C-alpha cells in the first residue's frame, strides 16, 4: 500500500473533525491564518498526538517514514477514529500484514443453503468480500432477480446495481440510499486487506465509473461499516417497496449474509410475504 494512501486517509479524517469536537481540553497554538476548511489544522493534530508539526506535515505529504504503532495510536486518538478506521490506518501504515490472496474465491460454507432456508421467508443471499453473490434463497431471487440466469461474473452486487437497472427490482426513482457509501466502505476495507486482488481492483474502478456517490465516498476514504441501510425499491409486480438491507458477517470467514426486511405491519411487509 502506498504512502499516498496513508497521507490521503489522514488528511480526509483531519478535515472531517471540527475543532470544537477535537477535545474538550484541547488548547491549540494561536494562529493568524483563517480556517480554510471546517476541520483541524495540521499543527492541531500534531499537538493532540504529541508529535512534531514537521513530521505530521510530511506524513500528509507522503514523505515521512511510516509511523510506529505508538504514533499510530496517538494519531487515531487525536482524530477520533472508529475501531474500523483504526484497523484501516494500521494496515495503511504496514502494521498489519495483508491477507494472502491468489485471486481464488474462498470456499462457500457448506451449510449456506440450510442457513438461507431457515430464515422464515426473509429474502437473503450470501456474498464474499468482493460482493459476489455465492448463495441465495428463493425469496431473494423473487425479490431481486433470478441469479441462476446470470453468469458468475454478473452475479455481483455492485454489477447488478449498475448493469441491470430497469430490468430487475431496483432503486425506486428519486429514492435516497446509503448503498453506494456502504459499498465504498466495504470495498475500501477489503482492498487494503487484499492489495494484490486484480479482480477486486477492476470491480472498484468499474463501480466508481458508474456511481458518482460511490466515487465520492471512495475519495473520502470511507471505511466505517454501514450494517443496515434503508432502500426504496421498485419491483415489477409488487410495486414500490420500503425495505431495510441488513448485512451480518459470518464469523471465521470472509462471507456475509445480506437480508431484506420491512417494518412489521407495513404494506411493504405484506408485499414481501407474497414473494
Buried (B, 14 or more C-beta within 10 A) or exposed (E): BEBEBBBBBBBBBBBBBEBEEBBEEBEBEEEEEEEEEEBBBBBBBBBBBEBEBEBBBBBBEBEBEBBEEEBBBBBBEBBBBEEEBBBBBBBBBEBBEBBEBEEEEEEBBEEBBEBBEEBEEBBBBBBBBBBBBBBBBEBBBBBBBEBEEBEEEBBBBBBBBBBBEEEBBBBBEEBEBBBBBBBBBBBBBBBBBBBEBEBBBEBBEBBBEBBEBBBBBBEBBBBBBBEBBEBBBBBEEBEBBBBBBBBEEBEEBBBBBBBBBBEEEEBBBEBBEEB
